[in-house]
């Protein structure tokens, strides 16, 4: 599963950040990691714009970023189970 598939208010843990293998893609992967999107970090989708692109993501407990759907598709995640009601 990747971050672009996570529903609003959904929480997950980053498993890894992919690149398309080009120099530009590798640089963009590094940029995402510099914003905190790296293995082991928690993420939560806060809201999505109409049409689903872009959307706002909380990384860890304090950082909030806006990210395009195509960029979020590069972030592999493991979805956290919902708490029992």
C-alpha positions as CSV (number, residue, x, y, z in Angstrom):
1,X,0.0,0.0,0.0
2,X,1.2,3.5,-0.6
3,X,0.4,6.9,1.0
4,X,-1.8,8.0,-1.9
5,X,-4.2,5.2,-1.0
6,X,-4.6,6.1,2.7
7,X,-8.0,7.5,3.6
8,X,-8.6,10.8,5.4
9,X,-7.8,10.4,9.1
10,X,-6.1,7.1,8.4
11,X,-2.8,6.5,10.1
12,X,0.2,4.4,8.9
13,X,3.9,3.8,9.3
14,X,6.3,4.5,6.4
15,X,8.0,1.3,5.1
16,X,10.1,3.1,2.5
17,X,10.3,5.8,-0.2
18,X,10.8,4.8,-3.8
19,X,12.3,6.5,-6.8
20,X,11.8,6.0,-10.5
21,X,15.5,5.4,-10.8
22,X,16.4,8.6,-12.5
23,X,18.7,11.2,-11.0
24,X,15.7,13.6,-10.6
25,X,13.7,10.8,-9.0
26,X,16.5,10.0,-6.5
27,X,16.8,13.7,-5.6
28,X,13.0,13.9,-5.1
29,X,13.2,10.8,-2.9
30,X,15.9,12.6,-0.8
31,X,13.6,15.6,-0.6
32,X,10.7,13.6,0.7
33,X,13.0,12.0,3.3
34,X,14.3,15.4,4.4
35,X,10.6,16.4,5.1
36,X,10.4,13.5,7.5
37,X,8.9,10.8,5.2
38,X,11.4,8.0,6.0
39,X,11.2,4.4,7.2
40,X,9.6,4.0,10.6
41,X,7.9,7.4,10.8
42,X,4.1,7.6,11.5
43,X,1.9,9.5,9.0
44,X,-1.7,10.6,9.0
45,X,-3.8,12.0,6.2
46,X,-5.5,15.1,7.6
47,X,-7.5,16.2,4.6
48,X,-7.7,16.0,0.8
49,X,-8.6,18.7,-1.7
50,X,-11.7,18.2,-3.8
51,X,-10.7,15.6,-6.4
52,X,-8.2,14.1,-4.0
53,X,-5.1,16.1,-5.0
54,X,-3.2,17.5,-3.2
55,X,-3.6,16.5,0.3
56,X,-2.3,17.4,3.8
57,X,-0.3,14.9,5.7
58,X,1.0,14.9,9.3
59,X,4.4,13.4,9.6
60,X,5.3,12.3,13.1
61,X,3.5,14.4,15.7
62,X,4.3,17.9,14.6
63,X,5.2,18.3,10.9
64,X,2.4,18.9,8.4
65,X,3.1,18.9,4.7
66,X,1.0,19.2,1.5
67,X,1.8,16.6,-1.1
68,X,0.6,15.6,-4.5
69,X,-1.0,12.3,-5.1
70,X,1.7,11.3,-7.5
71,X,4.4,12.1,-4.9
72,X,2.5,10.2,-2.2
73,X,2.4,7.2,-4.4
74,X,6.2,6.9,-3.9
75,X,5.8,6.4,-0.2
76,X,5.2,2.8,0.8
77,X,3.3,2.4,4.1
78,X,1.8,-0.2,6.4
79,X,-1.6,0.9,7.7
80,X,-2.1,0.9,11.4
81,X,-5.2,-1.0,12.7
82,X,-8.1,1.1,13.8
83,X,-8.6,1.3,17.6
84,X,-11.5,-0.8,19.0
85,X,-14.6,1.3,19.5
